[in-house]
Amino acid sequence: MVKKQKTKKTITIIHDKEGCVGCGACAVLCKKYWRMASDCKADLIGGKKTGKHFERIVEKIECNQEAADGCPVAVIHIKKV
C-alpha cells in the first residue's frame, strides 16, 4: 500500500502596485507583510515581481485577507491553491 503524501496548500498574495493609490490601509492592517514605500505606494514585503504584479507565496493567510478587504481600490488579491 502506497501512502499518499499530504500536499501543502499554498496561498499566493498578488499585488497590483501600479493601481495602488497609497492609502496605507494594508500597512496598518498587516504590518508583517505590507509597508509604504518611498514612491508613496504599498510594498508587499518579500514580494517578487511577476510581470505587472508582485507576488508572495505563504502557507497561512494571516492578516493578508484583512489587507485585501481594506484596500479601497482592490489591488490586493488572494489566490488559494
DSSP file (Angstrom, degrees, kcal/mol; ACC not computed):
  #  RESIDUE AA STRUCTURE BP1 BP2  ACC     N-H-->O    O-->H-N    N-H-->O    O-->H-N    TCO  KAPPA ALPHA  PHI   PSI    X-CA   Y-CA   Z-CA
    1    1 A M              0   0    0      0, 0.0     2,-0.5     0, 0.0     0, 0.0   0.000 360.0 360.0 360.0 131.4    0.0    0.0    0.0
    2    2 A V        -     0   0    0      1,-0.0     2,-0.3     0, 0.0     0, 0.0  -0.815 360.0-133.1 -97.3 127.5    1.4    3.4   -1.0
    3    3 A K        -     0   0    0     -2,-0.5     2,-0.4     1,-0.0    -1,-0.0  -0.620  17.7-129.3 -79.1 135.0    0.8    6.2    1.4
    4    4 A K        -     0   0    0     -2,-0.3     2,-0.3     1,-0.0    -1,-0.0  -0.702  20.7-131.0 -82.0 131.5   -0.4    9.4   -0.1
    5    5 A Q        -     0   0    0     -2,-0.4     2,-0.4     1,-0.1    -1,-0.0  -0.634  20.9-118.0 -80.7 139.1    1.6   12.4    0.8
    6    6 A K        -     0   0    0     -2,-0.3     2,-0.5     1,-0.0    -1,-0.1  -0.620  26.6-140.0 -74.8 130.7   -0.3   15.4    2.0
    7    7 A T        -     0   0    0     -2,-0.4     2,-0.3     1,-0.0    -1,-0.0  -0.789  17.3-120.9 -93.2 135.2    0.2   18.3   -0.3
    8    8 A K        -     0   0    0     -2,-0.5     2,-0.4     1,-0.1    -1,-0.0  -0.530  21.5-129.3 -72.4 134.2    0.6   21.7    1.4
    9    9 A K        -     0   0    0     -2,-0.3     2,-0.3    50,-0.1    -1,-0.1  -0.702  27.8-157.5 -80.7 134.5   -2.0   24.2    0.4
   10   10 A T        -     0   0    0     -2,-0.4    71,-3.1    47,-0.0     2,-0.4  -0.829   8.3-149.8-115.0 156.1   -0.3   27.4   -0.6
   11   11 A I  E     -AB  58  80A   0     47,-2.8    47,-3.1    -2,-0.3     2,-0.6  -0.985   7.0-154.2-123.9 130.5   -1.6   30.9   -0.8
   12   12 A T  E     -AB  57  79A   0     67,-3.1    67,-2.7    -2,-0.4     2,-0.6  -0.926   4.0-154.1-108.3 124.7   -0.4   33.5   -3.2
   13   13 A I  E     -AB  56  78A   0     43,-3.1    43,-1.8    -2,-0.6     2,-0.5  -0.862  15.3-165.3 -94.0 125.2   -0.7   37.1   -2.3
   14   14 A I  E     -AB  55  77A   0     63,-3.0    63,-3.0    -2,-0.6     2,-0.5  -0.950   5.1-169.0-118.1 129.3   -0.9   39.2   -5.5
   15   15 A H  E     -AB  54  76A   0     39,-3.0    39,-2.2    -2,-0.5     2,-1.3  -0.970  16.0-157.1-123.5 122.8   -0.4   43.0   -5.5
   16   16 A D    >   +     0   0    0     59,-2.7     3,-1.1    -2,-0.5     4,-0.5  -0.719  19.3 178.0 -92.8  83.1   -1.1   45.2   -8.5
   17   17 A K  G >  S+     0   0    0     -2,-1.3     3,-1.3     1,-0.3    -1,-0.2   0.822  72.1  65.0 -61.1 -33.0    1.3   48.0   -7.3
   18   18 A E  G 3  S+     0   0    0     34,-0.5    -1,-0.3     1,-0.3    35,-0.1   0.861 105.2  44.9 -58.2 -36.2    0.5   50.1  -10.4
   19   19 A G  G <  S+     0   0    0     -3,-1.1    -1,-0.3    56,-0.1    -2,-0.2   0.500  86.9 118.5 -87.0  -4.1   -3.1   50.5   -9.3
   20   20 A C    <   -     0   0    0     -3,-1.3    -3,-0.0    -4,-0.5    -5,-0.0  -0.386  46.9-164.9 -65.8 136.8   -2.2   51.3   -5.7
   21   21 A V        -     0   0    0     -2,-0.1    -1,-0.1    20,-0.0    20,-0.0   0.404  38.9-118.8-102.7  -0.1   -3.3   54.7   -4.5
   22   22 A G        +     0   0    0      1,-0.1    -2,-0.1    20,-0.0    19,-0.0   0.809  61.8 146.3  73.4  31.8   -1.1   54.7   -1.4
   23   23 A C        -     0   0    0      1,-0.1    -1,-0.1    19,-0.0    18,-0.1   0.786  52.1-136.9 -72.2 -25.6   -3.8   54.9    1.2
   24   24 A G     >  +     0   0    0     11,-0.1     4,-1.8    16,-0.1     5,-0.2   0.488  63.2 128.7  86.5   3.7   -1.8   52.8    3.6
   25   25 A A  H  > S+     0   0    0      1,-0.2     4,-2.7     2,-0.2     5,-0.2   0.909  73.6  51.2 -58.9 -42.7   -4.7   50.6    4.9
   26   26 A C  H  > S+     0   0    0      1,-0.2     4,-2.2     2,-0.2     8,-0.2   0.898 108.9  50.8 -62.5 -40.8   -2.7   47.4    4.1
   27   27 A A  H  4 S+     0   0    0      1,-0.2    -1,-0.2     2,-0.2    -2,-0.2   0.819 114.1  44.9 -67.5 -31.5    0.3   48.6    6.0
   28   28 A V  H  < S+     0   0    0     -4,-1.8     3,-0.4     1,-0.1    -2,-0.2   0.901 119.0  40.9 -76.5 -42.8   -1.8   49.5    9.0
   29   29 A L  H  < S+     0   0    0     -4,-2.7    -2,-0.2     1,-0.2    -3,-0.2   0.739 130.6  22.7 -78.5 -23.8   -3.8   46.2    9.0
   30   30 A C    >X  +     0   0    0     -4,-2.2     4,-2.0    -5,-0.2     3,-1.4  -0.496  61.6 165.0-148.0  68.9   -1.0   43.8    8.2
   31   31 A K  T 34 S+     0   0    0     -3,-0.4    -1,-0.1     1,-0.3    -4,-0.1   0.731  73.9  66.9 -63.1 -24.0    2.5   45.2    9.1
   32   32 A K  T 34 S+     0   0    0      1,-0.2    -1,-0.3     3,-0.0    -5,-0.1   0.827 119.0  19.1 -66.3 -30.8    4.1   41.8    8.8
   33   33 A Y  T <4 S+     0   0    0     -3,-1.4    12,-2.9    -7,-0.2     2,-0.4   0.585 119.6  57.2-116.0 -16.1    3.6   41.7    5.1
   34   34 A W  E  <  +D   44   0B   0     -4,-2.0     2,-0.3    -8,-0.2    10,-0.2  -0.945  48.5 161.9-129.6 141.6    2.9   45.4    4.0
   35   35 A R  E     -D   43   0B   0      8,-1.7     8,-3.3    -2,-0.4     2,-0.4  -0.969  39.9-105.4-147.4 160.6    4.8   48.7    4.2
   36   36 A M  E     -D   42   0B   0     -2,-0.3     6,-0.2     6,-0.2     2,-0.1  -0.755  37.2-146.7 -90.1 135.6    4.7   52.0    2.5
   37   37 A A    >   -     0   0    0      4,-3.0     3,-1.9    -2,-0.4    -1,-0.0  -0.414  29.8 -98.6 -97.2 172.4    7.5   52.7    0.0
   38   38 A S  T 3  S+     0   0    0      1,-0.3    -1,-0.1     2,-0.1    -2,-0.0   0.700 121.4  63.9 -65.8 -18.9    9.3   55.9   -0.9
   39   39 A D  T 3  S-     0   0    0      2,-0.2    -1,-0.3     1,-0.0     3,-0.1   0.323 118.0-112.2 -86.1   9.6    7.0   56.2   -4.0
   40   40 A C  S <  S+     0   0    0     -3,-1.9     2,-0.3     1,-0.3    -2,-0.1   0.700  84.3 110.4  67.0  22.2    4.0   56.5   -1.6
   41   41 A K  S    S-     0   0    0    -18,-0.1    -4,-3.0   -20,-0.0    -1,-0.3  -0.841  75.1 -93.9-119.2 162.0    2.6   53.2   -2.7
   42   42 A A  E     -D   36   0B   0     -2,-0.3     2,-0.4    -6,-0.2    -6,-0.2  -0.432  31.5-151.4 -75.3 147.9    2.4   49.9   -0.7
   43   43 A D  E     -D   35   0B   0     -8,-3.3    -8,-1.7    -2,-0.1     2,-0.9  -0.973  13.4-135.7-117.0 134.7    5.1   47.3   -0.9
   44   44 A L  E >   -D   34   0B   0     -2,-0.4     3,-2.6   -10,-0.2   -10,-0.2  -0.822  34.7-124.8 -84.1 108.4    4.4   43.6   -0.4
   45   45 A I  T 3  S+     0   0    0    -12,-2.9     3,-0.1    -2,-0.9    -1,-0.0  -0.354  92.7   7.7 -61.1 124.9    7.3   42.7    1.8
   46   46 A G  T 3  S+     0   0    0      1,-0.3    -1,-0.3    -2,-0.1     2,-0.1   0.517  95.3 150.1  80.9   5.2    9.2   39.8    0.2
   47   47 A G    <   -     0   0    0     -3,-2.6     2,-0.4   -14,-0.1    -1,-0.3  -0.431  38.1-141.9 -73.0 145.0    7.1   40.0   -3.0
   48   48 A K  E     -C   55   0A   0      7,-3.2     7,-2.5    -2,-0.1     2,-0.4  -0.892  21.1-114.4-107.7 136.9    8.7   39.0   -6.3
   49   49 A K  E     +C   54   0A   0     -2,-0.4     2,-0.4     5,-0.2     5,-0.3  -0.556  34.8 176.6 -72.1 125.9    7.9   41.0   -9.5
   50   50 A T  E >   -C   53   0A   0      3,-3.4     3,-1.7    -2,-0.4     2,-0.5  -0.838  62.3 -60.4-130.5  93.0    6.0   38.8  -12.0
   51   51 A G  T 3  S-     0   0    0     -2,-0.4    -1,-0.0     1,-0.3    -2,-0.0  -0.573 121.2 -11.8  69.7-121.8    5.1   40.9  -15.0
   52   52 A K  T 3  S+     0   0    0     -2,-0.5   -34,-0.5    -3,-0.1    -1,-0.3   0.513 129.8  63.3 -88.7  -6.1    2.9   43.8  -13.8
   53   53 A H  E <  S- C   0  50A   0     -3,-1.7    -3,-3.4   -37,-0.1     2,-0.4  -0.677  70.8-131.5-117.3 167.3    2.3   42.3  -10.3
   54   54 A F  E     -AC  15  49A   0    -39,-2.2   -39,-3.0    -5,-0.3     2,-0.3  -0.960  29.4-170.2-113.9 139.7    4.2   41.4   -7.2
   55   55 A E  E     -AC  14  48A   0     -7,-2.5    -7,-3.2    -2,-0.4     2,-0.4  -0.962  14.5-176.2-133.0 148.3    3.6   38.0   -5.7
   56   56 A R  E     -A   13   0A   0    -43,-1.8   -43,-3.1    -2,-0.3     2,-0.5  -0.981  18.1-142.6-141.9 131.6    4.5   36.2   -2.5
   57   57 A I  E     +A   12   0A   0     -2,-0.4     2,-0.3   -45,-0.2   -45,-0.2  -0.806  26.8 172.2 -94.8 131.5    3.6   32.6   -1.6
   58   58 A V  E     -A   11   0A   0    -47,-3.1   -47,-2.8    -2,-0.5     3,-0.1  -0.900  35.9-139.8-132.9 161.2    2.7   31.9    2.0
   59   59 A E  S    S+     0   0    0     -2,-0.3     2,-0.4   -49,-0.2   -50,-0.1   0.771  92.1  37.9 -90.4 -30.4    1.4   28.9    3.9
   60   60 A K  S    S-     0   0    0      1,-0.1    -1,-0.2   -49,-0.1   -49,-0.1  -0.958  70.2-142.3-124.4 141.5   -1.0   30.8    6.1
   61   61 A I    >   +     0   0    0     -2,-0.4     3,-2.2     1,-0.2     4,-0.2   0.823  39.6 164.6 -70.6 -31.3   -3.1   33.8    5.1
   62   62 A E  T >  S-     0   0    0      1,-0.3     3,-0.6     2,-0.1     4,-0.3  -0.202  71.1 -17.9  47.3-129.4   -2.7   35.6    8.4
   63   63 A C  T 3> S+     0   0    0      1,-0.2     4,-1.8     2,-0.1    -1,-0.3   0.392 112.1  97.0 -88.3   4.2   -3.7   39.3    8.2
   64   64 A N  H <> S+     0   0    0     -3,-2.2     4,-2.5     1,-0.2    -1,-0.2   0.808  78.2  57.8 -65.9 -29.1   -3.5   39.4    4.4
   65   65 A Q  H <> S+     0   0    0     -3,-0.6     4,-2.8    -4,-0.2    -1,-0.2   0.912 106.5  49.0 -66.1 -40.0   -7.2   38.9    4.0
   66   66 A E  H  > S+     0   0    0     -4,-0.3     4,-2.2    -3,-0.2    -2,-0.2   0.902 110.6  51.3 -63.6 -40.2   -7.9   42.0    6.1
   67   67 A A  H  X S+     0   0    0     -4,-1.8     4,-0.7     2,-0.2    -2,-0.2   0.927 112.6  45.6 -61.8 -44.4   -5.4   43.9    4.0
   68   68 A A  H >< S+     0   0    0     -4,-2.5     3,-0.8     1,-0.2     8,-0.3   0.920 114.4  47.7 -64.6 -44.0   -7.2   42.8    0.8
   69   69 A D  H 3< S+     0   0    0     -4,-2.8    -1,-0.2     1,-0.2    -2,-0.2   0.825 112.3  50.4 -66.7 -31.0  -10.6   43.6    2.2
   70   70 A G  H 3< S+     0   0    0     -4,-2.2    -1,-0.2    -5,-0.2    -2,-0.2   0.550  82.0 107.8 -85.5  -7.6   -9.4   47.0    3.5
   71   71 A C    X<  -     0   0    0     -3,-0.8     3,-1.0    -4,-0.7     5,-0.1  -0.597  58.1-155.9 -75.0 118.4   -7.9   48.1    0.1
   72   72 A P  T 3  S+     0   0    0      0, 0.0    -1,-0.2     0, 0.0    -4,-0.0   0.689  93.1  40.6 -70.8 -16.3  -10.2   50.8   -1.4
   73   73 A V  T 3  S-     0   0    0     -3,-0.0    -2,-0.1     0, 0.0    -3,-0.0   0.290 104.7-125.8-114.4   9.2   -9.1   50.1   -4.9
   74   74 A A    <   +     0   0    0     -3,-1.0    -6,-0.1    -6,-0.2    -5,-0.1   0.889  60.7 140.8  51.8  52.5   -8.9   46.2   -4.7
   75   75 A V        +     0   0    0     -7,-0.1   -59,-2.7   -56,-0.1     2,-0.5   0.358  49.7  81.6-103.8   5.0   -5.3   45.8   -5.8
   76   76 A I  E     -B   15   0A   0     -8,-0.3     2,-0.4   -61,-0.2   -61,-0.2  -0.952  61.2-176.7-111.2 124.8   -4.5   43.0   -3.3
   77   77 A H  E     -B   14   0A   0    -63,-3.0   -63,-3.0    -2,-0.5     2,-0.5  -0.932  16.9-149.6-124.6 145.6   -5.7   39.6   -4.4
   78   78 A I  E     -B   13   0A   0     -2,-0.4     2,-0.5   -65,-0.2   -65,-0.2  -0.962  11.7-171.5-116.1 123.7   -5.5   36.2   -2.5
   79   79 A K  E     -B   12   0A   0    -67,-2.7   -67,-3.1    -2,-0.5     2,-0.5  -0.961   6.7-159.6-119.2 116.8   -5.2   33.0   -4.6
   80   80 A K  E      B   11   0A   0     -2,-0.5   -69,-0.2   -69,-0.2    -2,-0.0  -0.821 360.0 360.0 -98.8 130.4   -5.6   29.7   -2.7
   81   81 A V              0   0    0    -71,-3.1   -70,-0.2    -2,-0.5    -1,-0.1   0.348 360.0 360.0-121.0 360.0   -4.1   26.6   -4.3
